Amino acid sequence: MDCGFPDILNAFEQALELERELGTRTVDGDRALLAPRSGGTPLPPAGTPRSGGTPLPLAGTLLSPAGASRSGERTVPLGEAASRRFTGTTGVSPVATPALPTAAELAACTRCDLHGLGRTHVVPGQGNADSPDFMFVGEAPGADEDRQGLAFVGAAGQFLTKMIAAMGYTRDQVFIANICKCRPPNNRTPSPPEMAACVPYLKRQIARIRPKCLILLGNTAMRGLFPDTFMRRGQWQMYEGIPAIGTFHPAYILRFDSVRDSAGLRKAKTEVWNTLKLALARLGKTPPAIQRKGQTT
């Protein structure tokens, strides 16, 4: 991919903006890292106005004026801030790839109150992290997920496994995550501040995993990724160039079964299946043929 210095700088700024959302305010590094490898125009001096009128930041102060890190804010090495992998004819790629958040990093997070409200484990998510066809995003861990540290392993998770299988995939072939990585007390819906504190981790996962399609399970997942957009189930939105579609959360569907509402259950299942077929069609795929008992192929 051929790209010029403005593209490189733009991608670098996007990576830094992501770090800003994650609480980073200063980075340590050498501005020479951004200089062209050979024969290019050298990086202008710090403080030189760009076309938009904003001066280039000083080395080591890319996120914080005067380079001062306030109490409780992160300072990261410049290389870690963007996790750069250089490719292409000019030696650089305009896409910065952030690292996936680890369980240890999430366990140390104190951005919201959930860390001190009785969680057992954080739940980062699991599955295929190498550009899978689909990434499923739910609300937050429940009791089973909190106990095991894995996403969607309870009753709702078993139903999600059936949804994924009906699409022709296994859980290992997709990625499964949540808006919040800690269990809210009594499985309540995460509050807006809790969602806002945790969603940067999910954004980092999406930026690193680069799924071909996002399937958002329930209103919390839809509001979490599209807080300023009213997202309807079964209708497409674009998130950072990735098509996203929403449907019912598996736990919502199971409620119909628990109250023996067969009509409501059938209607909800039909809507979910229609949405999953839309997601498959978006990637040019069709559901596998249903194998009936006793049927041979």
N, C-alpha and C positions, 0 to 999 in steps of 0.2 A: 504494500500500500504506500503510495507516494503522498507525502504530506509536508507542508511547510512549517516554519517556526510558529506562525500564528495558531495553527491547528494544535501543535504540541503544547503551546502555552495555554490554550483554551482547555485542553484535556487535563493539564496539570491543575488549573484553577478548579475544575470540576472535582478532581480528587481531593483538593484541599477543602472545598466546600463540604464534602462528605465527612471529612475529619472534623470540621467545625461542628456539624450536627452531632458527632460522637463525643464532643466535649473537649477536643484538642484546641489549644490556643497558641502554642508555639511549636516550631519544629527546628531541629538542629541539622544543619547541613551546609554545603558549599554551593554557591550559585553556579560554579563551574559545571555542576552536574547537568545544567540546562543548556550549556553552550553546544553549538553544532559540532559534530565530530571532526569535520574537515571542510575547509573551503567555504564555510558559510559565514553569514554576518554575525559578528560577536554579539553577545547579550548586552543591551544598553545598560549604562550605569544605573544603580539603584536610585530611585527618585525621578527617573526620566518619565514624563507623561506619555501614555499610550494614546491611540487614536480616540479612545473614549474619555481621555482627560485624567484617568486615575493613574498615579505614579506606580511604577513597579515597586513591590515591597523590598525591604532590606533583607539581606541574608540572615537567616535565623529568626526572622520576625514575620514570616509569611502569613501568620494568622493573628498576630497580636501586635499592636503598635508598641514601639519602644522595646519589643522583645520581652516584656515582662509577663510571666505566667502567674495568674492569680491563684489564690489558694484553692485547691481541689480540682484544678484543671490539668489536663494531660500535656506533656511535652513528648513528642515522638521524633525519632530520626527521620530525616527528609526522605530517605529511601523507603521507609516503612509507610510514610504518609500516603504514597501513591502506589506502592508495590509495583514498580514499573517493570515491564518486560519489553525490551527494545527489539523491533523487527522492521522489515520493510526496506525500501531502497535508500531511504535517508538514515536508516539505522534506528528509527524510533517509531513506535505505534501511537496513534492518538488516543488509544483506549487504555485508561489506567485501571488495573485490576486489584481491588482491595482484597485483603486476606479474609477468609471466613472467620467470624467470631468463634472463639473456642469456649468450651464449658467453663474453663478456669476464668476466662475474661468475663463471662456473663455472671459467674458466681461472685466476682468481686464488684459487680455493678451496684451502685447505691443511688441511682438517679431517681428512683421512685420508692414508695413505701413497701412494695411487694417483697423486697429482699428481707424485710424484718417481720413479715406477717405469717410466719410458720411454714414457708416452703421447705421441702426436703431436698429436691434437686432442681437445678435449672434445666430447661429443655430446649437445646439449640435447634433441633430438627435433624433429620437424617434422610439418606437416600442417595441417588445419583447426583453428584455435584458438578458433573461435567456436561453442561449444556443439554439437559434432558428435554424431552418433548414437553413435559408438563411439570409444573411446580404447584402443589396444593398448599394453600395458606388458610389456616383456621384462626381461632380466637385466642385461646390460651390453654395451657395444660390443665387437665382435670386430676382427680385423685390418683388414677392409675399411672398417668404420665408423670406426675410429681414423684411417685414412688420409684419409677424405673428410669426416669431421665430421658424418656423417649416420647416422641410425638405420636398421638393417635394410636394408643395401644389398648384402650378400654373398649366399651361396647360401641361407641361412635367410631373408633378406629377400625373395628372389625367390619362395620358397615362400609367405611371408606375403602377398605381392602377389597370388598366386593365391587364397589364402584370402579375401582382401578382395574380389577380383573375383567369386568364387563367391557372396558375400553380396549382390552387386549394387552395390558401391561401388568407387571408385578410391582410391588412397593419398592424393590431395589432399583427399578428402572426410572422412577420419578423421584422428586424431592418433596418432602413433607415438612412444613414448618408452621409457626403460629405468629400472630401479631405480637403477643407478649410471651416472654420466655419463662416467666414464673407463674405459678398457680395463684390466682386470687382466692382469698378465703371463701370457703363454702361454694366454690365454683361460680361465684358471681361474675357478671360481665365486667371486664376491665374498665376503669374510669378513663375519661379523655386524657388526664395528665399521665396516667400509667401507659396508655397507648402511645402518647407522644414521646415519652421517655424511652420506650423500647423499640419503636418502629425504625429508628436509624440502624439497628442491628439487622432487621429484616431487609432494609434497603441494601445494606452491605452484602447480605447473602445473595440477593437477586443480582446485584452488580457483578458478583464473583461467579455465580452459578450460570447466569445467562440462560434461563429456560426459554424455550420457544413459545410457550404459552403459560399464562398464570390462571389458575382456577381458584377463585376466592370463595371460601365456604362460610356463608353467613354474613349478617349485616356488619358485625365488628370488623371482619377482614376487609369488607368493601370500604367501610368508613376509614379504616386505618391507612389504606394505601391511597384513597381518594377522598381526603377530608373536606375538600372544597367542591366536590362534585356529587350530585345525587345519582348514584349508580343503581340502576334497576337490574334485577336478576335476569339473566339471559341476554343482556345487551352488552356489546363490546365497548371497552375503553382501551386506551393505549397508556402503558406505563413505561416510560423511558424506552420507547420503541418496541415494547413487548406487548402483544395483545393480551388483554385480561378480561375475564368473564366471571360473573358471580352466580352462585346458586345457593340452595339451602345448606345449612350445616348438617352433617349426619345426625347430630344429637337432636335437632329439631324434628327430623323425620321419625326417629325412634319414639318420640313422644306420642305420635298417633298410634303406634303399636301398643304402647303402655296403657292407653285408655281405650283400646280396642275400637278405634275409629278406622275401620277398614276402608271406607270411602276416602277419608282424608289422607290415609297412608298411600292409597293407590294414586291419588292426584299428585301428592308431593313427589312420589317416586317417578311418576311420569314426567313431571317438570324437570327434575334433576337429570333424568336420562336424556331428555331432549337437549338440555344444556351441554351435557357431556358429548353428545353427538355433534353439536355445533363446534365444540372445541376440537374434536377429531377432524371435522371437515375443514376447519381453519388451516390445518396442517396437511390437508389433502389425504386424509385417512378415513377409513370406515370401520365400524365395529366388527369384531370377528363373528363368524356364524355361531349361533347358539347350539351347543351340543346337547341334545335331548338324551335322557336315560334310555339305554338300549340302542341308541342310534350309532351306526358305524359310518366312517368317512371313507 
